[in-house]
Structures are given as C-alpha cells and as structure tokens.
Amino acid sequence: MAAPIAEELAKKQQAISVAEFFEKNRQILGFDSAPRSLITTVKEAIDNSLDACEEAEILPDILLQIERAGKDNLTVIIEDNGPGIVKEQIPKVFAKLLYGSRFHALKQSRGQQGIGISASVLYSQLTSGRPTKIISTIGRDSPAHHFELMINTSTNDPEILKDEIVDWDRPHGTRVELEMEATYVKGRRQSISEYLKATAIVNPHARITFIEPDGNEIIFERATDKLPIPAKEILPHPHGIELGTLMKMMRYTERQKLGAFLRYSFTKIGLLTAEEICKAAGLDPELDPHEVTRDQTKKLLEAFKKVKIMAPPTDCLSPIGDKLVYKGLEKEYSVDFIATTTRTASVYSGSPFIVEVGIAYGGNLSKDDRIDIMRFANRVPLLYQQGGCVTTHAVESIKWKQYSLNQPGGGMPTGPAVLLIHVASTNVPFTSESKDAIADIPVIKDEIELAIKEVARKLNRFISKQGNLKKRREKEIIIEKVLPKMAEKLATTLDREIPDINPVVAKVMGNLLVRRNIKRDDGGKADVSIKVKNFSTKAFEFNLHEMIPFKAENVVPESKVITMGSDYDHVWKMKLSPGASKAVTYSLESVTEDEVARFGDLIVEGIEEELVTGAKAIKGIVV
C-alpha cells in the first residue's frame, strides 16, 4: 500500500512562484496592517528614488502625495527627478519579485533583494484590484513611457495592461501611482511624516515635498548640495567568511590555482599575503581549488585568522559623516547640544560595515520620557521591531548613569535626548525580509556600543559643564546683589558717585570683562573705546559685536561691517589668553546725548553667558 500513497503524494508536489508565496505571506514583507502597509510602500519607493538619483549623481528632488481613494483606500504617488528607467525594464522592475541589479554587488545600497517596490505593487493589486501606473523618461529627447501593470502571481511575471507614450513635463525621472487599502495616521512615531523626517536627517542632500491627504504641504529642505561619495563594488573580505561560503566559492571559481583564487576572490589579499595564507594552512599555492577538501578549507579559515590581513577598503561604503549627521540633527531638532562620531570600518561575514552615532540633547525635548532612538541601516529609517534590534540592545547594555542620564530599571535611559544610530554595510544582517531590525551580531553590537559611549562621554562633559556654569551664575547673582549695596553705602559715606562694580565681579568670577566708554564733546562728536579683559585661567576665542544706528569712522582695529536695515553691526574677531586685554576704538561725527543713552548692549558671540560680564553673550560658532 505504501507505493501507491507515495505516488499520489508525489502528484501533489509542485513549484511555488515567489510572488504566489508572498501573496499568501505578505506580512513577511511588512504588509501586516493598514498603517504599516502605507509606510512600507512609501519607504520602498523613496529608497528606490534616492538610490537612482545618487547612482546618476543627481541631487534628489522627490514628491510624495497621498490622496483619499474611497472609504478604506489611499492613492500613493511618488515622483522623482532621477535618471528614469528604460522602457524594456519598467515592467520587470515594478512587477517581478526578486528582480534587481544590486543583490550580487558587494557595496552599500538601500535595496538589494529586488522585492521592495514590486511587493508594494503586489499588495496594491491584492487590496484594490487596480493596476499600478508608472511614467518614466530617461531624457528630454526621449519619450515618456506610461505603463499600467499587475503581477501574475502564478508565474511571477508582469502583466502589461497599458503601454503608451504620454506628454510629461519632467526632463527625466519616474512617477509611480498605487492605490491600496491603507490607513493614514498622524502624530506618532510610526507615521509617514516621522519617517520622512528621519529620512531627511540621514539624507541631508535630498529635498522631499510631502502633500498630506488634507492638502497640507510639508517640505524637508536639503541641508547640503553635496552628494554622498558613491560606494564602489568590492570583493568579499576573508575575515568572517563562513565555511560553506568558502567551499562554494572554490567549487565554482574559474581559477586553476589556490594562490590565484585567493588573490582574485578576496579584497586585500595580494601575492605575498596569499602565499602566507597557504603556508599557514599547509597547502600548496599551486593546488587546484576545485580539489580542496572540507578539512583543508577549515585550515584556510584558520589561516585567515593567523595571517595579518589589511582591513577592508571603505570605498564600498557611503557613510553619512560626522558633519552631515550634525547638520541633519540640527536641521530637524531645536536642542542645546549635539555630538557625533563615525567609527572605522569593521568586518562581519566578509562584509565591511561602519557604525555612526549622533546624540542631540536639551532644547524642547521631553525631560521625563525615555530617550528617542532613531535606527538606520544604509540611510534607511527602521521604524518597527525596535525591541528586537541590536541597536536597542546595545543602548540598553550601557550604564547611562555614568553619562548623567537616568536609567530606571536598567533598561532604556530617560532624559531630553535623541540618539541616532546608523549602520552602513554591504550586507546588513536584517532579522527578516521586511528589514525592520538588525540581527544581534556580536561584532556589530560591540561597534555600536563603542560609538554610543564616545558620544555619551561628550554629552557627560557638556552636562557637567552646564552644571558648573549654573553654579557660577548663581554665585554671580549673589555677588551682584551684595556688592551694589556695599558700593552704594560706601559712596554715600564718602559722598562720591557709585562706582562700576563690573570689574570686581569679573575678577572675582574669573570672567571676560567688556566695558564701553563714550566721550562726547560740545559739538556732538563722540570717541568710543571698548576694552576687553580676560580674567579667567583659559583662553577665549570670540566675536565682539557693536550694533549701532550710525556708521562708525576711524575704526581701530578695522571691523567687519554687516548692514542690518538702518543699523550697522561692527564685528571684531578676538582671541585672548588668560590675563590678556584688548581695546577697539571708533568715532562718530554727530550724536546727541539721548542717542548715546540709547546705545544697546555689546554682544559677545562664542562664549557662554555665565562667563561674560558687562555684555550680552550668545553661543554661536566663531569662524
């Protein structure tokens, strides 16, 4: 009886199309709820637009519009100024899963599997029954092709419902329109606006215009006009390569000698290094790699660890960089302090990766809530599965009390802070196809922890400094309350004018003292001198501003003049060592006593206000 049953079972066996599989398991790709399905679709489309623009060296200008399309449906429109897609490729790019150009390329890229946008097309047709509309043109002299597509899930092939040439006002680019069952939500972390905000922070070269369903327009302006340095394709690095992968590489290589195989299959292995590896493994460099046994492959893996091999090149990666992470955070958050760092490259399973971290603190951020963690992989925000991500685990493993942040229960710290963590890699080890979380790989976790601790130390110094400055300010207020009363009593006793106590306060506090003296003659001409003295024990570098409604003459030393309406802002750049002093002078041709009385405060830019006496102080940046 066994044979006939086996034959019947065999008849039921059949191949499953990948599109058909995901049709029945769409939650794997991030389409498990109406709000999340919308975010996943927007994410995949924005990723494609950014990648295409950067590969063509075009500053991205992306339009996202979401419209109501009935009771439960929304229409998503994404339009970019990228290089466009050639006609023959449009159906395959949008209506065939696992079709792309990046899966085998070992370089940093937002998308690699060829699933993203085609999965959105699949979800769109499943929930709305409507085709996806695409318009794309590759140049002014080329036609704009309009397609309406669906996916044949039985064969994973595109079905072309419409193919025509249309008029389109863009010189080059692509427009995608999908209708789907989805829900638009506002005012929470997992929303379209928050996703776009996060995207704008780590892609400061992009300009994104977002039109909400109610017609409200939000523009995320670019913070730089410099494109990221493009990532270059490289060979795998021998560190972290796995046994099965190495066996497969040798099985299918075209090289006939083991030494040549090592040199041309891996990065940073030259002639001498290949010979050292073979010697350490006890293998002949002339050996045919196709004949290498499993035990010999294990010896090669051990030799990779013994022989000193240079770190992988980083030109296959395109990190954001310290300055642009800073600019991105500064653009989207109003805070008191920002610190950033970019680690050197490390290797996981033969693939190099770089960790970047930024922390923003203070300002209008909530003091009582848990800190906000912004997770990114290859410049793409990760909004879901935060608890299952290595970045979160790395944050929780740090003792934040050492860095002046509370950590109730030893978990996530609390305080007015935003922590940005970016992992850039040629192969990010996601926990699932939906690419929501990074797997707990020890070497990646270690790098994230080191990067976080580096910016946390800077934050701790800032918080400590702020505490010291607060104490100084409190001390100065007490002094300023006591000394005036003493000076007033002394002046009354001696029948003299009440003296200026600012020099005494500056000396006691160890501050920068700024004093202005104006001498006016009977004709209205005034000679002005400004004296600055450093009573502290450290050097100060700052800009001194004198803003007056007159054009000064005979200015010594010469100042930089900025016209602001009817006022003139005279700016002197100064650097004073401890105990040093400087003076500037200028004259005014005709000024009344009332006008002299209305002179505003001098402004010191680049020093905390607690360290300045006799002038207003603003933080600023001295350049």
C-alpha positions as CSV (number, residue, x, y, z in Angstrom):
1,M,0.0,0.0,0.0
2,A,3.0,2.4,0.6
3,A,3.9,2.8,-3.1
4,P,0.5,4.0,-4.4
5,I,0.2,6.5,-1.5
6,A,3.7,7.9,-2.2
7,E,2.8,8.2,-5.9
8,E,-0.4,10.1,-5.0
9,L,1.5,12.4,-2.7
10,A,4.1,13.0,-5.4
11,K,1.5,14.2,-7.8
12,K,0.6,17.0,-5.4
13,Q,4.1,18.4,-5.3
14,Q,4.6,21.5,-7.4
15,A,6.9,24.5,-7.6
16,I,5.6,27.7,-5.9
17,S,6.1,31.1,-7.5
18,V,7.8,33.6,-5.2
19,A,5.1,36.1,-6.0
20,E,2.5,33.5,-5.0
21,F,4.3,32.8,-1.8
22,F,4.4,36.4,-0.8
23,E,0.8,36.8,-1.9
24,K,-0.2,34.5,0.9
25,N,2.5,35.7,3.3
26,R,2.6,39.4,2.8
27,Q,3.2,40.1,6.5
28,I,6.8,38.9,6.0
29,L,7.4,41.9,3.8
30,G,5.8,44.4,6.2
31,F,2.2,44.5,4.9
32,D,0.6,43.2,8.1
33,S,-1.6,46.2,9.0
34,A,-3.2,49.1,7.1
35,P,-0.9,51.9,8.7
36,R,2.3,49.8,8.3
37,S,1.4,48.9,4.7
38,L,1.4,52.5,3.8
39,I,4.7,53.3,5.4
40,T,6.3,50.2,3.8
41,T,5.1,51.3,0.4
42,V,6.4,54.9,0.9
43,K,9.7,53.6,2.3
44,E,10.4,51.3,-0.7
45,A,9.5,53.9,-3.3
46,I,11.6,56.7,-1.6
47,D,14.5,54.2,-1.3
48,N,14.4,53.5,-5.0
49,S,14.3,57.2,-5.8
50,L,17.2,58.1,-3.6
51,D,19.3,55.2,-4.9
52,A,18.6,56.0,-8.5
53,C,19.4,59.7,-8.1
54,E,22.6,59.1,-6.3
55,E,23.8,56.5,-8.8
56,A,23.2,59.1,-11.6
57,E,24.8,61.9,-9.4
58,I,21.6,63.9,-9.3
59,L,20.6,65.8,-6.2
60,P,17.3,64.1,-5.3
61,D,14.1,66.2,-5.5
62,I,11.2,63.9,-4.5
63,L,7.5,64.5,-4.3
64,L,5.2,62.3,-2.2
65,Q,1.5,62.8,-2.4
66,I,-1.2,60.7,-0.6
67,E,-4.8,61.1,-1.6
68,R,-8.1,59.6,-0.4
69,A,-9.5,57.0,-2.9
70,G,-12.7,55.8,-1.2
71,K,-13.6,54.7,2.3
72,D,-10.7,52.4,3.1
73,N,-8.3,53.1,0.2
74,L,-5.5,55.6,-0.4
75,T,-3.6,56.5,-3.5
76,V,0.2,56.9,-3.1
77,I,2.1,59.0,-5.7
78,I,5.8,59.2,-5.7
79,E,7.6,61.3,-8.3
80,D,11.4,61.9,-8.6
81,N,14.0,63.6,-10.8
82,G,16.1,60.5,-11.2
83,P,17.7,59.2,-14.4
84,G,14.5,57.3,-15.3
85,I,14.1,53.7,-16.4
86,V,14.5,52.3,-20.0
87,K,11.2,51.1,-21.4
88,E,12.1,47.4,-21.5
89,Q,13.0,47.3,-17.8
90,I,9.9,49.1,-16.4
91,P,7.6,46.0,-16.3
92,K,10.3,43.9,-14.7
93,V,11.4,46.5,-12.1
94,F,7.9,47.1,-10.8
95,A,6.1,43.8,-11.5
96,K,8.5,40.9,-10.9
97,L,9.7,40.0,-7.4
98,L,13.4,39.2,-6.9
99,Y,14.5,41.2,-9.9
100,G,17.2,43.8,-9.4
101,S,20.8,44.8,-10.1
102,R,22.2,45.0,-6.5
103,F,21.8,41.6,-4.9
104,H,25.2,40.3,-6.2
105,A,27.0,43.6,-5.9
106,L,29.1,43.9,-2.7
107,K,28.6,47.6,-2.0
108,Q,26.4,49.7,0.2
109,S,22.9,50.1,-1.1
110,R,19.4,50.8,0.3
111,G,17.7,48.0,-1.6
112,Q,19.4,44.7,-2.6
113,Q,16.8,41.9,-2.8
114,G,14.6,43.2,-5.7
115,I,11.5,42.7,-3.6
116,G,10.6,46.2,-2.2
117,I,8.6,48.2,-4.8
118,S,7.3,45.1,-6.6
119,A,5.9,43.8,-3.2
120,S,4.0,47.2,-2.9
121,V,2.6,46.6,-6.4
122,L,1.5,43.1,-5.4
123,Y,-0.2,44.5,-2.2
124,S,-1.8,47.2,-4.2
125,Q,-3.4,44.8,-6.7
126,L,-4.5,42.4,-3.9
127,T,-6.3,45.1,-1.8
128,S,-7.6,47.5,-4.5
129,G,-7.8,45.3,-7.6
130,R,-6.3,48.1,-9.6
131,P,-3.0,48.2,-11.6
132,T,0.0,50.3,-10.7
133,K,0.6,53.3,-13.0
134,I,4.2,54.2,-14.0
135,I,5.5,57.1,-16.1
136,S,9.2,57.3,-16.8
137,T,11.6,59.1,-19.1
138,I,15.3,59.0,-19.4
139,G,15.9,62.4,-21.1
140,R,14.5,65.4,-22.8
141,D,15.0,63.8,-26.2
142,S,13.4,60.5,-25.1
143,P,9.6,59.8,-24.9
144,A,7.8,59.4,-21.6
145,H,6.5,55.8,-21.3
146,H,3.3,55.2,-19.4
147,F,2.6,51.6,-18.2
148,E,-0.3,50.1,-16.2
149,L,1.0,46.9,-14.6
150,M,-0.1,43.9,-12.5
151,I,1.8,40.8,-11.4
152,N,0.8,37.3,-12.5
153,T,1.4,35.6,-9.1
154,S,1.4,32.1,-10.7
155,T,4.4,32.9,-12.8
156,N,5.9,35.9,-11.1
157,D,5.8,37.8,-14.4
158,P,4.4,41.3,-15.2
159,E,1.1,41.7,-16.9
160,I,1.1,44.8,-19.1
161,L,-2.4,46.3,-19.2
162,K,-1.4,49.6,-20.9
163,D,1.8,50.7,-22.7
164,E,1.7,54.1,-24.3
165,I,3.7,57.3,-24.8
166,V,2.5,60.4,-23.0
167,D,3.4,64.0,-22.5
168,W,5.3,64.7,-19.2
169,D,6.9,67.9,-18.2
170,R,9.9,66.4,-16.4
171,P,13.2,66.2,-18.4
172,H,14.0,62.9,-16.6
173,G,12.6,60.9,-13.8
174,T,9.9,58.4,-12.7
175,R,6.4,58.6,-11.4
176,V,4.6,55.8,-9.6
177,E,1.0,55.7,-8.6
178,L,-0.6,52.9,-6.5
179,E,-4.0,52.5,-4.9
180,M,-4.2,50.3,-1.8
181,E,-6.1,49.6,1.3
182,A,-4.2,51.6,3.9
183,T,-4.7,54.0,6.9
184,Y,-3.0,57.4,7.2
185,V,-2.1,58.3,10.8
186,K,-0.6,61.4,12.2
187,G,1.2,62.5,15.4
188,R,3.0,59.3,16.3
189,R,6.5,57.8,15.8
190,Q,5.3,55.3,13.2
191,S,3.9,57.8,10.8
192,I,4.7,59.0,7.3
193,S,5.8,62.4,8.5
194,E,8.1,61.0,11.1
195,Y,9.6,58.5,8.6
196,L,10.3,61.4,6.2
197,K,11.8,63.5,9.0
198,A,14.1,60.6,9.8
199,T,15.0,60.1,6.1
200,A,15.7,63.8,5.8
201,I,18.2,63.7,8.7
202,V,20.4,60.9,7.3
203,N,19.9,62.1,3.7
204,P,20.6,65.8,4.1
205,H,21.3,66.1,0.3
206,A,17.7,65.3,-0.6
207,R,14.7,67.6,-0.9
208,I,11.4,65.9,-0.1
209,T,8.0,67.5,-0.6
210,F,5.1,65.8,1.1
211,I,1.4,66.5,0.4
212,E,-0.9,65.0,3.0
213,P,-4.4,63.7,2.3
214,D,-5.9,67.0,3.5
215,G,-3.7,69.0,1.1
216,N,-1.2,70.2,3.7
217,E,2.3,70.5,2.3
218,I,5.4,69.8,4.3
219,I,8.8,70.4,2.7
220,F,12.0,68.8,4.1
221,E,14.7,71.0,2.6
222,R,18.2,69.8,1.8
223,A,20.9,70.8,4.2
224,T,23.7,70.3,1.7
225,D,24.1,70.4,-2.0
226,K,26.9,67.8,-1.9
227,L,26.0,64.2,-3.0
228,P,27.3,61.3,-0.9
229,I,30.5,59.8,-2.2
230,P,29.3,56.9,-4.3
231,A,30.0,53.4,-3.0
232,K,32.2,51.2,-5.2
233,E,31.8,47.5,-5.6
234,I,34.4,45.3,-3.9
235,L,35.3,41.7,-3.4
236,P,34.5,40.0,0.0
237,H,37.0,40.3,2.8
238,P,38.4,37.0,4.2
239,H,37.7,37.9,7.8
240,G,34.3,36.4,8.9
241,I,33.8,34.3,5.8
242,E,31.9,31.1,6.5
243,L,33.0,27.5,5.7
244,G,30.1,26.8,3.3
245,T,30.6,30.1,1.5
246,L,34.3,29.5,1.0
247,M,33.7,25.9,-0.2
248,K,31.1,27.2,-2.7
249,M,33.5,29.9,-4.0
250,M,36.2,27.4,-4.6
251,R,33.8,24.9,-6.2
252,Y,32.7,27.4,-8.8
253,T,35.8,29.5,-9.4
254,E,37.4,29.8,-12.8
255,R,40.9,29.9,-11.3
256,Q,43.0,26.8,-11.5
257,K,45.4,27.6,-8.7
258,L,44.7,28.2,-5.0
259,G,47.0,31.2,-4.8
260,A,45.3,32.9,-7.7
261,F,41.9,32.1,-6.3
262,L,42.7,33.8,-3.0
263,R,44.2,36.9,-4.8
264,Y,41.2,37.4,-7.2
265,S,38.4,36.3,-5.0
266,F,39.1,38.4,-1.9
267,T,39.9,42.0,-1.2
268,K,43.2,42.9,0.4
269,I,44.9,39.7,-0.5
270,G,48.0,40.2,-2.7
271,L,50.7,37.8,-3.9
272,L,52.7,37.7,-0.7
273,T,49.6,37.5,1.6
274,A,48.2,34.7,-0.5
275,E,51.5,32.8,-0.1
276,E,51.5,33.4,3.7
277,I,47.9,32.1,4.0
278,C,48.7,28.9,2.0
279,K,51.9,28.4,4.1
280,A,49.9,28.9,7.4
281,A,47.3,26.4,6.1
282,G,49.9,23.9,5.0
283,L,48.6,24.0,1.4
284,D,50.4,24.4,-1.9
285,P,49.5,27.6,-3.7
286,E,49.6,25.6,-7.0
287,L,46.8,23.3,-5.7
288,D,43.6,23.3,-7.8
289,P,40.9,25.0,-5.6
290,H,38.3,22.6,-7.0
291,E,40.2,19.7,-5.3
292,V,40.4,21.3,-1.9
293,T,38.7,19.2,0.7
294,R,36.4,20.2,3.6
295,D,39.2,19.7,6.1
296,Q,41.6,21.8,4.0
297,T,39.0,24.5,3.7
298,K,38.8,24.6,7.5
299,K,42.6,25.1,7.6
300,L,42.3,28.0,5.2
301,L,39.7,29.6,7.5
302,E,42.1,29.3,10.4
303,A,44.9,30.7,8.3
304,F,42.8,33.8,7.6
305,K,42.8,34.5,11.3
306,K,46.5,33.9,11.8
307,V,47.9,35.9,8.9
308,K,47.7,39.7,9.2
309,I,45.4,40.9,6.5
310,M,44.7,44.6,6.0
311,A,41.3,46.0,6.9
312,P,38.8,46.1,4.1
313,P,38.6,49.2,1.9
314,T,35.8,51.6,2.9
315,D,35.1,53.0,-0.6
316,C,32.4,50.3,-0.9
317,L,30.5,52.1,1.8
318,S,28.9,55.6,1.8
319,P,28.7,56.7,5.4
320,I,26.9,60.0,6.2
321,G,29.9,61.5,8.0
322,D,30.1,63.4,11.3
323,K,29.4,66.9,9.9
324,L,26.3,65.9,7.9
325,V,24.9,63.8,10.8
326,Y,25.3,67.0,12.9
327,K,23.6,69.2,10.2
328,G,20.8,66.7,9.9
329,L,20.0,66.7,13.6
330,E,20.5,70.4,13.8
331,K,18.0,70.9,10.9
332,E,15.2,68.9,12.4
333,Y,15.7,69.4,16.2
334,S,16.0,72.5,18.4
335,V,18.5,71.4,21.0
336,D,21.3,72.7,23.2
337,F,24.0,70.1,22.3
338,I,24.9,67.7,19.5
339,A,27.8,65.2,19.4
340,T,28.5,62.8,16.5
341,T,31.1,60.1,15.7
342,T,31.9,57.8,12.8
343,R,33.8,54.5,13.6
344,T,36.4,53.0,11.4
345,A,35.3,50.0,9.3
346,S,34.9,46.5,10.8
347,V,34.0,43.2,9.2
348,Y,31.1,40.8,9.6
349,S,31.0,37.6,7.5
350,G,33.4,39.1,4.9
351,S,31.3,42.3,4.6
352,P,32.7,45.6,5.9
353,F,30.4,47.9,7.9
354,I,30.7,51.3,9.6
355,V,28.7,52.5,12.6
356,E,27.8,56.2,13.0
357,V,26.1,57.7,16.1
358,G,24.8,61.1,16.9
359,I,23.2,62.4,20.1
360,A,21.1,65.5,20.5
361,Y,20.3,66.9,23.9
362,G,18.2,69.5,25.7
363,G,16.2,72.2,23.9
364,N,12.5,71.4,23.8
365,L,12.9,67.6,24.1
366,S,10.9,66.0,26.9
367,K,12.9,65.5,30.1
368,D,10.7,62.8,31.7
369,D,10.2,60.4,28.8
370,R,12.6,57.7,27.5
371,I,15.2,58.9,25.1
372,D,14.2,58.6,21.4
373,I,16.2,56.1,19.4
374,M,16.4,56.7,15.7
375,R,17.7,53.5,14.0
376,F,19.0,53.5,10.4
377,A,20.6,50.9,8.0
378,N,22.2,52.2,4.9
379,R,20.5,55.6,5.3
380,V,17.0,53.9,5.7
381,P,15.0,54.5,8.9
382,L,13.9,51.4,10.8
383,L,10.5,52.1,12.4
384,Y,9.4,48.7,13.6
385,Q,10.6,45.9,15.8
386,Q,12.8,48.2,17.9
387,G,12.9,45.7,20.8
388,G,14.4,43.0,18.5
389,C,17.1,45.2,17.1
390,V,20.8,45.0,18.0
391,T,20.9,48.8,18.2
392,T,18.3,48.8,21.0
393,H,20.1,46.0,22.8
394,A,23.4,48.0,22.6
395,V,21.7,51.1,24.1
396,E,20.2,49.1,27.0
397,S,23.5,47.4,27.8
398,I,25.2,50.7,28.6
399,K,25.2,52.1,32.2
400,W,23.8,55.5,31.4
401,K,24.1,56.9,34.9
402,Q,27.8,57.2,34.2
403,Y,26.9,59.7,31.5
404,S,24.5,61.8,33.5
405,L,21.2,60.2,32.2
406,N,18.7,58.3,34.4
407,Q,18.2,54.6,33.6
408,P,15.2,53.3,35.7
409,G,15.2,49.5,35.9
410,G,18.5,49.3,34.0
411,G,16.7,49.4,30.6
412,M,16.2,52.4,28.3
413,P,17.6,55.7,29.6
414,T,15.3,58.7,30.2
415,G,16.0,62.4,29.5
416,P,15.8,65.1,26.9
417,A,17.8,63.3,24.3
418,V,17.6,61.8,20.8
419,L,20.1,59.0,19.8
420,L,20.8,58.4,16.2
421,I,22.4,55.1,15.2
422,H,23.4,54.3,11.6
423,V,24.8,51.0,10.4
424,A,26.3,51.2,6.8
425,S,27.2,47.9,5.3
426,T,27.5,46.0,2.0
427,N,25.2,43.3,3.6
428,V,23.1,44.4,6.6
429,P,22.0,41.3,8.5
430,F,18.3,42.0,8.9
431,T,16.2,39.7,11.1
432,S,13.5,39.4,8.3
433,E,12.6,40.3,4.7
434,S,10.8,43.3,6.0
435,K,14.1,44.8,7.0
436,D,12.8,46.3,10.3
437,A,15.6,45.2,12.7
438,I,19.3,44.3,12.6
439,A,20.3,40.9,14.0
440,D,22.3,40.5,17.2
441,I,25.7,40.0,15.7
442,P,28.3,40.4,18.5
443,V,30.9,42.4,16.4
444,I,28.1,44.8,15.2
445,K,26.8,45.3,18.8
446,D,30.4,45.9,20.0
447,E,30.9,48.7,17.4
448,I,27.6,50.3,18.3
449,E,28.4,50.3,22.0
450,L,31.8,51.9,21.4
451,A,30.3,54.6,19.2
452,I,27.5,55.3,21.7
453,K,30.0,55.5,24.6
454,E,32.1,58.0,22.6
455,V,29.2,60.5,22.1
456,A,27.9,59.8,25.6
457,R,31.3,60.9,27.1
458,K,31.0,64.2,25.2
459,L,27.4,64.6,26.5
460,N,28.5,63.9,30.0
461,R,31.2,66.6,29.7
462,F,28.6,69.1,28.4
463,I,26.1,68.3,31.2
464,S,28.8,68.6,33.8
465,K,30.0,71.9,32.3
466,Q,26.4,73.2,32.3
467,G,26.1,72.3,36.0
468,N,29.3,74.2,36.8
469,L,28.1,77.2,34.7
470,K,24.8,77.2,36.6
471,K,26.6,77.2,39.9
472,R,28.8,80.1,38.6
473,R,25.7,82.0,37.6
474,E,24.1,81.5,41.0
475,K,27.3,82.7,42.7
476,E,27.5,85.7,40.4
477,I,23.9,86.7,41.1
478,I,24.6,86.6,44.9
479,I,27.7,88.8,44.4
480,E,25.8,91.2,42.2
481,K,23.2,91.6,44.9
482,V,25.7,92.2,47.7
483,L,28.3,94.4,46.0
484,P,25.9,97.1,44.8
485,K,24.6,97.6,48.3
486,M,28.1,97.8,49.7
487,A,29.2,100.2,46.9
488,E,26.1,102.4,47.5
489,K,26.7,102.7,51.2
490,L,30.4,103.4,50.6
491,A,29.6,106.1,48.0
492,T,27.1,107.7,50.4
493,T,29.6,107.7,53.2
494,L,32.3,109.3,51.1
495,D,29.9,111.5,49.2
496,R,31.1,110.1,45.8
497,E,29.4,108.6,42.7
498,I,28.5,104.9,42.9
499,P,31.4,103.0,41.3
500,D,31.0,100.4,38.5
501,I,31.2,97.0,40.1
502,N,31.6,95.0,36.9
503,P,35.4,94.9,37.1
504,V,35.2,93.5,40.6
505,V,32.6,90.9,39.6
506,A,34.6,89.8,36.6
507,K,37.8,89.5,38.7
508,V,36.1,87.5,41.4
509,M,34.3,85.2,39.0
510,G,37.2,84.9,36.6
511,N,35.1,86.1,33.7
512,L,35.6,88.0,30.5
513,L,35.1,91.7,31.2
514,V,33.7,94.0,28.5
515,R,33.5,97.8,29.1
516,R,32.4,100.6,26.7
517,N,33.4,104.3,27.4
518,I,32.0,107.2,25.4
519,K,33.4,110.7,25.4
520,R,31.3,113.3,23.7
521,D,32.4,116.9,23.0
522,D,30.2,120.1,22.8
523,G,30.0,119.7,19.0
524,G,28.4,116.3,19.2
525,K,31.5,114.3,18.1
526,A,32.0,111.1,20.2
527,D,35.0,109.0,20.7
528,V,34.2,105.4,21.7
529,S,36.6,102.9,23.3
530,I,35.7,99.3,24.1
531,K,38.1,97.4,26.5
532,V,38.0,93.6,26.9
533,K,40.0,91.8,29.5
534,N,40.2,88.0,30.2
535,F,40.2,87.4,34.0
536,S,39.8,83.6,33.5
537,T,42.5,80.9,33.5
538,K,41.8,79.8,30.0
539,A,42.0,81.4,26.5
540,F,38.8,82.7,24.9
541,E,38.1,83.0,21.2
542,F,35.0,85.0,20.3
543,N,33.4,87.7,18.1
544,L,32.7,91.1,19.6
545,H,29.6,92.8,18.1
546,E,28.8,96.6,18.4
547,M,25.4,97.2,16.8
548,I,24.6,101.0,16.4
549,P,22.4,103.1,14.1
550,F,25.5,105.1,12.9
551,K,28.3,104.4,10.5
552,A,31.5,104.5,12.6
553,E,34.6,106.2,11.5
554,N,38.3,105.8,12.3
555,V,37.7,102.2,13.5
556,V,40.8,100.6,15.0
557,P,41.4,97.8,14.5
558,E,39.3,97.5,11.4
559,S,36.0,95.7,11.8
560,K,33.8,93.6,9.6
561,V,30.6,95.6,9.0
562,I,27.2,94.0,8.4
563,T,24.3,96.3,7.4
564,M,21.0,95.3,9.0
565,G,18.4,97.8,7.9
566,S,19.3,101.2,9.4
567,D,21.7,99.6,11.9
568,Y,25.4,98.8,11.4
569,D,26.8,95.7,13.1
570,H,30.6,96.1,13.6
571,V,32.3,92.7,14.3
572,W,35.8,92.1,15.7
573,K,37.2,88.6,15.9
574,M,39.3,88.3,19.1
575,K,41.4,85.7,20.9
576,L,42.5,86.4,24.4
577,S,44.9,84.4,26.5
578,P,44.5,84.4,30.3
579,G,45.1,87.8,31.8
580,A,45.3,89.5,28.4
581,S,43.3,92.5,27.3
582,K,42.5,94.3,24.1
583,A,40.8,97.6,23.1
584,V,39.0,98.8,20.0
585,T,38.1,102.4,19.2
586,Y,36.0,104.3,16.8
587,S,34.4,107.8,16.4
588,L,31.0,109.2,15.5
589,E,30.7,112.6,13.8
590,S,27.4,113.8,15.3
591,V,25.5,112.2,18.1
592,T,23.2,113.6,20.8
593,E,23.2,112.7,24.5
594,D,19.8,111.0,24.1
595,E,21.3,108.9,21.3
596,V,24.2,107.9,23.4
597,A,21.9,106.9,26.2
598,R,20.1,104.5,23.8
599,F,23.2,102.6,22.9
600,G,22.4,98.8,23.2
601,D,24.5,96.2,24.9
602,L,27.7,94.9,23.4
603,I,27.4,91.3,22.3
604,V,30.0,88.5,22.8
605,E,29.5,85.6,20.4
606,G,31.0,82.2,21.1
607,I,31.2,82.1,24.9
608,E,28.6,81.0,27.5
609,E,26.7,83.9,29.2
610,E,27.9,82.8,32.6
611,L,31.5,83.6,31.6
612,V,30.9,87.1,30.4
613,T,30.5,90.3,32.5
614,G,29.4,93.6,31.0
615,A,27.9,92.4,27.8
616,K,25.3,90.0,26.4
617,A,26.6,86.6,25.4
618,I,25.4,84.2,22.7
619,K,26.7,80.8,22.0
620,G,27.2,81.0,18.2
621,I,30.1,79.5,16.3
622,V,33.3,81.5,15.8
623,V,34.6,81.0,12.3
